[in-house]
Amino acid sequence: MTVKTNFALGVDSYKIDFNFVQSKSGSSDRLAAISLYDKNNQRLAQLHFYPGLTSFSVAERTDYVDILMSSDHLKDVYQTLRGEKPLYITFFRDNNKVLNNVWLGTSTHEPAGEEEGKGA
């Protein structure tokens, strides 16, 4: 996938994987990974959550973008995925065309007090 930048891509589904084995000599220290998919089930991004990670990084792969972040953000990202619709992900490049920023969120303004869930 060629990463489109400054363009909101619809996130239609996600898959979450938890790593319950935290091993110093084993596989990975990653706590969880969340894959984001479009309406054609094409993976757009994979979010990796690591304990103690203090920086944020993005890396372009052949057909998606890897995003590494602190496990401190897992709860907020998961709540956003479960509770907000429609969701979009946007990738941004710097002046040197390096992918360096990602935005995940809704594309429209929502009424105060979460009015969309109330009946008429």
Secondary structure, DSSP 8 states (H G I E B T S, - for coil): ----BSS-EEE-EEEEEE-----SSSS----EEEEEE-TT--EEEEEEEETT----EEEE-SSSEEEEEEGGGHHHHHHHHHH-SSEEEEEEE-TTS-EEEEEEEESS---TT-GGGS--
